[in-house]
């Protein structure tokens, strides 16, 4: 696997987490729509909000299924990434990759935590990715 392919593999888990976060925002949006429409329609007052509530309910159910599916995929991907990182021999490389690609810590925060520059951290990450056996 090339360096770029390894980097893409590692980044997959973080991207998966971002997709779930976006789905949760969509779910919350539709939940608010359904709740506000349901509350504003009142009992026995048509007004056409029933179809909006139904649409919101369908969207909520669809998004919930997609979230569950993505959570399962993300969990599998997290395990694959973690197992790959664990095979590295150097613990500082393991923790650097873990922090960035599994925990999702920013490079600035990871460098600061280690008391090194971001440039030095980037060089460490580059060497670690080169050493990955995928």
C-alpha positions as CSV (number, residue, x, y, z in Angstrom):
1,X,0.0,0.0,0.0
2,X,1.3,3.5,-0.8
3,X,1.7,6.2,1.8
4,X,-1.4,8.0,0.5
5,X,-3.4,4.8,0.6
6,X,-2.3,4.1,4.2
7,X,-3.2,7.7,5.2
8,X,-6.6,7.3,3.5
9,X,-7.2,4.1,5.4
10,X,-6.4,5.7,8.7
11,X,-8.5,8.8,8.0
12,X,-11.5,6.5,7.2
13,X,-12.5,6.2,10.8
14,X,-12.5,9.9,11.5
15,X,-14.5,10.5,8.4
16,X,-17.0,7.9,9.5
17,X,-17.4,9.7,12.8
18,X,-18.0,12.9,11.0
19,X,-20.7,11.3,8.9
20,X,-22.5,10.0,12.0
21,X,-22.3,13.5,13.5
22,X,-23.9,15.0,10.4
23,X,-26.6,12.4,10.5
24,X,-27.3,13.1,14.1
25,X,-27.7,16.8,13.2
26,X,-30.1,15.9,10.5
27,X,-32.0,13.6,12.9
28,X,-32.2,16.4,15.4
29,X,-33.5,18.8,12.7
30,X,-36.3,16.5,11.7
31,X,-37.1,15.7,15.3
32,X,-37.6,19.4,16.0
33,X,-39.7,19.8,12.8
34,X,-41.9,16.9,13.8
35,X,-42.2,18.0,17.4
36,X,-43.0,21.6,16.5
37,X,-45.5,20.6,13.8
38,X,-47.2,18.1,16.1
39,X,-47.4,20.7,18.9
40,X,-48.7,23.5,16.7
41,X,-51.3,21.4,15.0
42,X,-53.3,20.9,18.1
43,X,-56.0,18.2,18.4
44,X,-58.7,18.2,15.8
45,X,-57.4,21.3,13.9
46,X,-56.4,20.0,10.5
47,X,-54.3,22.8,8.9
48,X,-52.2,20.4,6.8
49,X,-49.5,19.8,9.3
50,X,-50.3,16.1,9.5
51,X,-48.4,15.4,6.3
52,X,-45.4,17.4,7.6
53,X,-45.4,15.4,10.8
54,X,-45.6,12.2,8.8
55,X,-42.8,13.3,6.6
56,X,-40.7,14.1,9.6
57,X,-41.4,10.7,11.2
58,X,-40.3,8.9,8.0
59,X,-37.2,11.0,7.8
60,X,-36.4,10.3,11.5
61,X,-36.8,6.6,11.0
62,X,-34.7,6.6,7.9
63,X,-31.9,8.6,9.5
64,X,-32.0,6.4,12.6
65,X,-31.5,3.3,10.4
66,X,-28.6,5.0,8.6
67,X,-27.0,6.0,11.9
68,X,-27.2,2.4,13.2
69,X,-25.7,1.1,10.0
70,X,-22.9,3.7,10.1
71,X,-22.2,3.0,13.8
72,X,-21.6,-0.7,13.0
73,X,-19.4,0.2,10.0
74,X,-17.4,2.7,12.1
75,X,-16.9,0.2,14.9
76,X,-15.5,-2.3,12.5
77,X,-13.2,0.4,10.9
78,X,-12.1,1.6,14.3
79,X,-11.0,-1.9,15.2
80,X,-9.2,-2.4,11.9
81,X,-7.4,0.9,12.4
82,X,-6.6,0.3,16.0
83,X,-5.2,-3.2,15.2
84,X,-3.1,-1.8,12.4
85,X,-1.7,0.9,14.7
86,X,-1.0,-1.6,17.5
87,X,1.3,-3.6,15.2
88,X,3.8,-0.7,15.2
89,X,6.9,-1.3,17.3
90,X,7.5,2.2,18.5
91,X,5.1,3.4,21.2
92,X,5.5,7.1,20.4
93,X,4.4,6.3,16.8
94,X,1.5,4.2,18.1
95,X,0.2,7.0,20.4
96,X,0.7,9.7,17.8
97,X,-1.4,7.8,15.2
98,X,-3.9,6.8,17.9
99,X,-4.4,10.4,19.0
100,X,-4.8,11.7,15.5
101,X,-6.6,9.0,13.6
102,X,-8.7,7.2,16.4
103,X,-9.2,9.8,19.2
104,X,-9.5,12.6,16.6
105,X,-7.2,15.0,18.6
106,X,-6.0,17.9,16.5
107,X,-2.4,18.0,15.5
108,X,-1.9,21.2,17.5
109,X,-3.2,19.7,20.6
110,X,-1.3,16.4,20.1
111,X,2.0,18.4,19.6
112,X,1.3,20.6,22.6
113,X,0.6,17.5,24.7
114,X,4.0,16.1,23.7
115,X,5.9,19.4,24.1
116,X,7.0,19.3,20.4
117,X,6.3,21.4,17.4
118,X,3.5,20.5,14.9
119,X,6.2,20.1,12.3
120,X,8.0,17.5,14.4
121,X,4.8,15.7,15.1
122,X,4.0,15.7,11.4
123,X,7.4,14.1,10.7
124,X,6.7,11.5,13.4
125,X,3.3,10.7,11.9
126,X,4.8,10.5,8.4
127,X,7.4,8.0,9.6
128,X,4.8,6.0,11.5
129,X,2.5,5.8,8.5
130,X,5.5,4.7,6.4
131,X,6.1,1.9,8.9
132,X,2.5,0.6,8.9
133,X,2.0,-2.9,7.5
134,X,-1.3,-2.9,5.9
